[in-house]
Amino acid sequence: MPLHNREIALTRADARADDRRREVAFGNQSIVIARRVSGIAMRVRVPLCSYRGVALSLAEGRDGEAVHRIELLHCDPDLSIPLGEASDAADIAAEWAGLAQLRSLPRLLERAPGEIEAVETARPGASPAPRRRGSVVARRRTRFSRRRRMGTLQRLAVAYRDEREIICYE
């Protein structure tokens, strides 16, 4: 299942897939995960904004030495994507910051398994300007509406008794 028209495509290990791998393609605003499960080819498009951030964690490698891992972290563990690992802390820190900035996601640090802390929470340009709907300026009347008199509930509450209503249906 080759993926086309994407910026970057990676192949990662996937224990639940038939061929034990999945293809991950990064677009501008979304990520496409393609794999084959029980003979059925599937593609899942996940928006980038649904990811929690780019997480850096420390784990034990195959040789018993410490390895730093970078992962695109999602609330659903099946959608989390390992991006890379290295033993050099300086190189991995620069790559971690660059990936977080490139995808406009916050940097996260995993101090202990399951304990994730945000290093930087502000996403530049990710949150739009607040709407005017709740502001003082939005409650003002337009210049055309200012000419007209506002209605009052007392005027509408007047009941006319003993008067005949004339209705013409012709």
Secondary structure, DSSP 8 states (H G I E B T S, - for coil): ----S-SEEEEEE-TTSTTSEEEEEE-SSEEEEEEEETTEEEEEEEEGGGS-EEEEEEEE-TTSSEEEEEEEE-SSGGG-EEEEEES-HHHHHHHHHHHHHHHT--EEEEEETTEEEEEE---TTTS----STTSTGGGS--HHHHHS----HHHHT----S--------
